[in-house]
Structure formats: C-alpha cells, structure tokens
Amino acid sequence: MIKTKPRSTRAFFARLGAALTLLSAPMLVSAQAMESAEPFKVGTFAIDDIPTVGLVMRDDSLVVDLNAANRAMQLLPQYSHLDMPDDMLGLIERYEYGLKYRIYEVVNWLVEEELLSGSAMRDFVHPVDSVDIMAPIQYPSKIMNAAVNFYTHACEGCNDDELAQRTKERRENRGVPYLFLKPTRGAVIGDGEDIIMPYGRDEIEYEVEMAIVFGRTGKYISADRAYDHVFGYMVAMDVSDRGGRPPGGYAMRSDWFVGKGHDTFAPHGPWIVPKEFYGDPMQRLHQITVVDGVTVQEAKAGDMIHNIPELIEYASSLITVFPGDVMQSGTSGGTGAGRVERASGSGFLVDGETISAQIEGIGTLTHRVVAEKSIPSDLSGSQLPPVSTYRDQR
C-alpha cells in the first residue's frame, strides 16, 4: 500500500515549488518609472506629413515619435501594453493621471538601451531639423492674455526716474489683472510659419510672452495651489495690430478684436516644457525678442506686476480652466512708445523682417513677417480698411 502525503502537505510543497520557479525565472514585469532618466519637452511635429506627438531630447537636437517608441518598447515582455494619445490635448489630459510615468518609462528605456545615438538609433528618432515643427496644441479651447503686466510695459518710453516713480505707484495700487481672450484656430501658428500682416495694416507689433499650459481642470484656484493645475510652459508671441478702428460709427477707438484677433497673431511653441523640468518661472523667466538681429525686448520675472499664481487665481475666478487651455503672462517694455527703430527705419514690423522670441530653458520661435499684398475685388467696403486711409484722422 502506497501512502500519500496529506492534502495540506501537498499544497505546501506545490506553493513552495511555484515560489522557487518564480525566483529562478527572469523578471518579466518592471515597476513603473517614477522619475525620468533625462529631461524632455513635448511637441507636435509633422513626420512624413502626419501630425505626431514627439519627445524633444538631448538639448533639443532630437525628436522621438512617442507612439512609435512606445509600441517598440511594449514588444518586450516586461512592459505592459498602454496606448499613447494621438494628439497633444490627449497627452495633457492624461499626463497627471498616470501617463507621465509611462512616458518616463519610455525615456528610461531609450536611455538605458542607448537608442538615441550611434548605430543603435532607431527609426522613430529624428534630428529636429528633419521634421516640421507645428504649434504644440492643435488647438487650445481658449487663450487668456494678461495685458500691461510688466512695469516697463506700463511705462513705455519713460526715462529711469519716470519708470521708478510709476513702478512705485503701481506697486502700491496693483488692483487686479486685466485679461483678454485671443482666437485659437487661425491665430495659432507653429515655429517657422509666416506672420501675415493683413492688407494695409502697417502698424503691427511684437510681444514675447511666457505661455502657461494648464494640465488640470479648475475653478477658483488659489494662488497657493496654482502650480498644481499647470502642465508646462512654452514660448508665445502676442502679435498686435496698433492701427485701431477708423473714425465714424461706434465711438470707441479701442478695439481688442482688431488689435489681437488676426490670423497668425498667436505663435506658440516651439514645444512645451513639462513643469517638473523647468522649475519656478517666477525665479527663472528670462524672455527676449530680436527683430532682424536687433534686440527689442528683454525682461525677467521680477518686472511682472501680477505673478503667475496670481494670474491663475484671477483667471479661474472668471472662468473654468481646462487641460490644454493657455494663459499668456504679458510682455515687457520695448513696444509702443518704447519701440526700438531698426535698419528699416520703423519701430513697427516690416515686410520681410525676421522675428525671434526666446525664453531661456524653453526654446525660440522664429518667424518671417510677410505683408498681404491684395484683397478680393468683390468686397463691399465693410472690411477693415488700410490704416493709411485714416491715419491722419486719429
């Protein structure tokens, strides 16, 4: 008669054997990455004529097709399957809900396997100058802009004494910010696209601004919690038409739609720096505008009247902010009465000039200025007229 082990004993040895098998087998499941081996930026790029979400790496020299890299990585058994979003809005919406750790995982895999350089470089890694850079977000639901939010911009053309006095007065009575909305689709363009000066509108001005990209929905966001709702930062330009309205009709001379609403008047990009790789913008911000080699604006965060958390608190007290919404924090002196005349002899932008807006640690937007040469012949006369037809009547 053969004696068998009691059921409890058999179960114990079965569990022990299974445990030993697991310990001796290669690890097939990796823990999700909580940190990125390298910093990265995110953007939208035309790769083979297809809008593609990409990671910008190695001092802005490489673009990694995020979807393609993720598909390649998850062929390996230790990585779980997780689909990447098809566009930047999808990435921003999911980033703080776990997606960022998957992106960290992709970055760490690329770095550990040395896939970003040499013979091991994969076909989903592209030199940045081989792809077309598009505006990162196609398109924000709203762009909120801070008007006159730098002390030097509030006192254009002032001498040092006047600026000091006006700054002192403004600090004592800052009030609340002034925000305006700017169109998105049509106005938003990416790096390298032309800025179009509308027909006859020859008083076009530049304004470099930091753009804050929201990552979480919020209403009544306190300044103390403001950065919790930020996804990242990009460079922006608030291109402005200073020609105003013609005389007659509605008596108001100021017209924000004319001043801010034209096509191509909202350059964005060249990509977005997630907030964890930038730091506190109120400590780091340094923005510069150059037109045809002449520096026309330069400022740091200390020139701001209302800081970024205060702007977020104010904006969200008016309207709910959503992931992918953008707020621009204002521009510094060097516009209006403080314009720097250039070789063209003008303080305004001129057909054929090149304008660059740079924010240290983010990147540079570069655009050619192109004047619209004509308009359709069948217009009734209700269109916005050339500034020259009423310049002397203002």
C-alpha positions in Angstrom: 0.0 0.0 0.0 1.4 3.4 -1.0 0.9 6.2 1.4 0.2 9.6 0.1 1.0 12.9 1.7 -1.8 14.7 3.4 -3.5 17.3 1.1 -2.2 20.2 3.2 1.4 18.9 2.8 1.0 18.5 -0.9 -0.4 22.1 -1.2 2.6 23.4 0.8 5.1 21.8 -1.5 3.2 22.9 -4.6 3.3 26.5 -3.4 7.0 26.2 -2.4 7.8 24.9 -5.9 5.9 27.7 -7.6 7.8 30.3 -5.5 11.1 28.7 -6.3 10.3 28.7 -10.0 9.4 32.4 -9.9 12.6 33.3 -8.1 14.7 31.4 -10.6 12.9 32.8 -13.7 13.9 36.1 -15.3 11.9 39.1 -14.1 9.3 39.8 -16.8 7.4 42.7 -15.1 9.1 46.0 -14.4 8.0 48.6 -11.9 6.6 51.8 -13.4 9.2 54.5 -13.5 8.7 57.3 -11.1 11.5 59.5 -12.4 12.8 60.3 -15.9 16.5 59.5 -16.6 16.7 62.7 -18.7 14.5 65.8 -19.0 12.4 66.1 -22.1 10.0 68.5 -23.8 6.8 67.6 -25.7 5.6 68.9 -29.1 3.7 68.3 -32.2 5.6 67.6 -35.4 4.8 66.7 -39.0 6.6 63.4 -39.6 6.0 62.0 -43.1 3.2 64.6 -43.4 1.4 63.2 -40.3 0.9 65.3 -37.2 2.8 63.4 -34.5 3.3 63.8 -30.7 7.0 63.8 -30.0 9.5 64.0 -27.2 12.2 66.6 -27.6 15.5 65.3 -26.1 19.3 65.8 -26.0 19.4 69.6 -25.8 16.6 70.0 -28.3 18.5 68.1 -31.0 16.3 65.0 -31.3 12.6 64.3 -31.7 11.3 60.9 -30.7 8.0 59.7 -32.2 6.3 58.9 -28.9 3.7 56.4 -30.2 6.2 54.5 -32.3 8.7 54.3 -29.4 6.1 53.1 -27.0 4.9 50.4 -29.5 8.5 49.2 -29.9 9.1 49.2 -26.1 6.0 47.2 -25.3 7.0 44.4 -27.6 9.3 43.4 -24.7 7.6 41.1 -22.2 8.5 43.2 -19.1 6.4 46.2 -20.3 2.7 46.3 -20.1 0.6 47.5 -23.0 -0.6 51.1 -22.8 -1.8 53.1 -25.7 -0.4 56.7 -26.2 -2.7 59.6 -27.1 -2.9 60.7 -30.7 -2.6 64.4 -30.0 -1.2 66.8 -27.5 -4.5 67.6 -25.9 -4.9 63.9 -25.1 -1.4 63.8 -23.6 -2.0 66.8 -21.4 -5.4 65.5 -20.2 -3.9 62.2 -19.1 -0.4 63.3 -18.0 -1.1 63.8 -14.3 -3.4 60.7 -14.2 -0.5 58.3 -14.7 0.6 58.9 -18.3 3.7 60.8 -17.3 5.1 57.7 -15.6 4.7 55.7 -18.8 6.5 58.5 -20.7 9.3 58.3 -18.1 9.4 54.6 -18.8 9.8 55.2 -22.5 12.6 57.8 -21.9 14.4 55.5 -19.5 14.2 52.6 -21.9 15.6 54.8 -24.7 18.5 55.9 -22.5 19.3 52.5 -21.0 19.3 50.8 -24.4 21.3 53.7 -25.9 18.8 54.1 -28.7 19.3 57.8 -29.1 22.7 57.8 -30.8 25.1 55.8 -32.8 24.3 52.6 -34.7 21.6 51.6 -32.3 19.5 54.8 -33.1 16.0 53.6 -34.1 13.9 54.9 -37.0 11.5 56.6 -34.6 14.3 59.0 -33.6 14.6 62.1 -35.8 17.0 65.0 -35.9 14.9 68.1 -35.0 15.9 69.8 -38.2 14.4 67.0 -40.3 10.8 67.4 -39.1 8.3 70.3 -39.4 7.6 71.9 -36.1 3.9 72.5 -35.6 2.1 74.5 -32.8 2.2 72.1 -29.9 -1.6 72.3 -29.1 -4.0 72.0 -32.1 -5.9 73.9 -30.6 -6.4 75.3 -27.1 -10.1 75.9 -26.2 -9.0 79.4 -25.1 -6.0 81.7 -24.8 -6.2 84.1 -21.9 -3.7 87.0 -22.1 -2.5 89.4 -19.4 -2.5 93.0 -20.6 0.1 95.5 -19.3 1.5 93.1 -16.8 5.1 94.3 -16.8 6.2 97.5 -15.1 8.3 98.5 -18.1 5.4 97.9 -20.5 3.2 100.1 -18.3 5.6 102.9 -18.8 6.8 102.7 -22.4 9.2 105.5 -23.4 9.7 106.6 -19.7 13.2 107.7 -18.5 14.6 106.0 -15.5 13.2 108.4 -13.0 9.7 108.2 -14.5 9.8 104.5 -14.6 10.8 104.3 -10.9 8.0 106.7 -9.9 5.4 104.9 -12.0 6.5 101.5 -10.7 6.3 102.7 -7.1 2.8 104.0 -7.7 1.7 100.8 -9.4 3.1 98.5 -6.7 1.1 100.5 -4.1 -2.1 100.1 -6.2 -1.8 97.0 -8.4 -5.6 96.3 -8.5 -6.5 93.0 -10.2 -5.0 91.8 -13.6 -6.6 92.7 -16.9 -7.1 89.7 -19.2 -8.4 89.4 -22.7 -9.1 86.4 -25.0 -7.4 85.7 -28.2 -8.6 83.4 -31.0 -7.1 80.0 -31.3 -7.6 78.2 -34.7 -6.4 80.5 -37.4 -4.4 82.7 -35.0 -2.2 79.9 -33.5 0.8 79.0 -35.7 4.0 77.0 -35.1 7.6 77.8 -35.3 8.8 78.8 -38.8 5.3 79.7 -40.1 4.9 83.2 -41.6 3.3 86.0 -39.6 0.9 87.7 -42.0 0.5 91.4 -41.9 -3.2 91.9 -43.0 -3.7 94.1 -46.1 -2.9 97.7 -45.4 -2.4 97.1 -41.7 1.1 98.6 -41.3 1.3 99.2 -37.5 2.0 95.6 -36.5 3.9 95.0 -33.2 5.6 92.1 -31.4 5.2 91.0 -27.8 7.1 88.0 -26.4 5.3 86.2 -23.6 5.5 83.1 -21.5 2.6 80.8 -22.1 1.3 78.7 -19.2 -0.4 75.5 -20.3 -3.0 74.1 -17.9 -3.0 70.4 -17.1 -5.9 70.1 -14.7 -9.4 71.5 -14.7 -10.0 74.1 -12.0 -12.3 76.9 -10.8 -11.4 79.4 -8.1 -7.9 78.1 -7.9 -6.0 79.8 -5.1 -2.5 81.3 -5.9 -1.1 78.8 -3.3 -2.5 75.9 -5.4 -1.9 77.4 -8.8 1.0 75.3 -9.9 -0.9 72.1 -9.2 -3.0 72.9 -12.2 -0.1 73.7 -14.6 1.1 71.2 -17.1 4.1 73.2 -18.5 5.4 76.2 -20.3 6.0 77.3 -23.9 7.1 80.5 -25.8 4.3 82.7 -27.2 4.0 85.9 -29.1 1.1 88.2 -28.8 1.3 89.9 -32.2 -0.7 93.1 -32.2 -2.3 95.5 -34.7 -2.0 99.0 -33.4 -3.8 100.6 -36.3 -7.1 100.8 -34.4 -10.6 101.4 -35.8 -11.4 104.0 -38.5 -13.4 107.1 -37.4 -17.2 107.0 -37.5 -19.7 104.6 -36.3 -19.2 103.2 -32.9 -17.4 105.8 -30.9 -14.9 103.6 -29.1 -11.4 103.9 -30.6 -10.0 100.9 -28.8 -10.9 97.6 -30.5 -9.3 94.4 -29.0 -10.6 92.2 -31.8 -8.8 94.4 -34.4 -5.7 94.6 -32.1 -5.3 91.0 -31.3 -7.6 88.8 -33.5 -6.0 88.5 -36.9 -4.8 85.2 -38.4 -1.3 84.1 -37.4 -1.2 86.5 -34.5 -0.7 83.8 -31.8 2.6 82.0 -32.5 3.1 79.1 -29.9 5.9 76.7 -29.2 8.3 75.5 -30.4 7.3 72.9 -27.8 6.2 72.6 -24.2 8.4 72.0 -21.2 6.6 70.0 -18.5 6.7 71.9 -15.2 8.9 69.3 -13.4 11.8 70.1 -15.8 11.5 73.9 -15.7 11.2 75.0 -12.1 9.6 78.1 -10.7 9.0 80.5 -13.6 9.0 83.4 -11.2 12.6 82.6 -10.4 13.8 81.6 -13.8 11.9 83.5 -16.5 14.1 85.4 -19.0 12.4 86.4 -22.3 13.9 88.2 -25.3 12.7 89.4 -28.7 15.0 90.0 -31.6 14.0 91.6 -34.9 16.5 91.3 -37.8 19.4 90.9 -35.3 18.3 93.8 -33.1 17.2 93.0 -29.5 14.0 95.0 -29.0 12.7 93.4 -25.7 14.3 91.7 -22.7 12.9 91.1 -19.3 12.9 88.8 -16.3 10.1 87.8 -14.0 10.9 90.5 -11.5 9.4 93.0 -13.9 5.9 91.4 -13.6 3.1 93.3 -11.9 1.0 90.3 -11.1 2.9 87.0 -10.8 1.8 83.8 -12.5 0.0 82.2 -9.5 -2.0 85.5 -9.1 -2.9 85.4 -12.8 -4.1 81.9 -12.5 -6.2 82.7 -9.4 -7.8 85.7 -11.2 -8.4 83.9 -14.5 -10.0 80.9 -12.7 -12.3 83.2 -10.7 -13.9 84.2 -14.0 -13.9 81.0 -16.0 -13.1 77.3 -15.5 -9.8 76.4 -16.9 -9.4 73.0 -18.7 -6.4 70.9 -19.7 -4.7 72.4 -22.8 -6.0 75.9 -22.1 -3.3 78.6 -22.3 -2.6 81.7 -20.3 0.0 84.2 -21.5 1.6 86.2 -18.7 2.2 89.5 -20.6 5.1 91.3 -22.2 7.8 93.8 -21.1 8.9 97.2 -22.4 10.1 97.7 -25.9 6.7 98.2 -27.7 4.6 101.3 -28.2 6.5 104.5 -27.2 9.4 102.3 -26.2 9.9 100.8 -29.7 13.4 100.4 -31.0 13.9 101.6 -34.5 15.8 99.2 -36.8 17.5 99.4 -40.1 14.1 99.5 -41.8 13.6 102.9 -40.1 10.4 101.7 -38.4 9.5 100.6 -34.9 6.7 98.5 -36.3 7.3 95.2 -38.1 8.1 95.5 -41.8 7.5 93.1 -44.7 10.4 90.7 -45.0 11.8 91.0 -41.4 12.6 88.0 -39.3 11.4 88.0 -35.7 12.6 85.6 -32.9 11.1 85.2 -29.5 13.2 83.3 -26.9 12.6 82.1 -23.4 15.6 80.7 -21.6 15.2 77.0 -20.8 12.3 76.6 -23.2 13.3 77.5 -26.8 13.0 80.0 -29.6 10.2 80.9 -32.0 11.4 82.3 -35.3 9.0 83.7 -38.0 9.2 85.8 -41.2 6.9 88.8 -41.5 5.0 88.8 -44.7 2.7 91.6 -45.9 -0.6 90.6 -47.5 -0.5 92.2 -51.0 -4.1 92.3 -52.0 -7.7 91.6 -51.1 -10.6 90.2 -53.2 -12.1 92.7 -55.6 -15.7 91.9 -54.8 -15.7 93.1 -51.2 -18.5 95.6 -50.3 -16.3 98.0 -48.3 -17.4 96.6 -44.9 -13.9 95.1 -44.4 -11.3 96.6 -42.1 -9.6 99.3 -44.1 -5.9 100.1 -44.5 -4.5 102.2 -41.7 -3.3 104.8 -44.2 -6.8 105.7 -45.2 -7.5 107.3 -41.8 -4.0 107.6 -40.1 -4.2 111.4 -40.1 -7.7 111.4 -38.6 -6.8 109.7 -35.4 
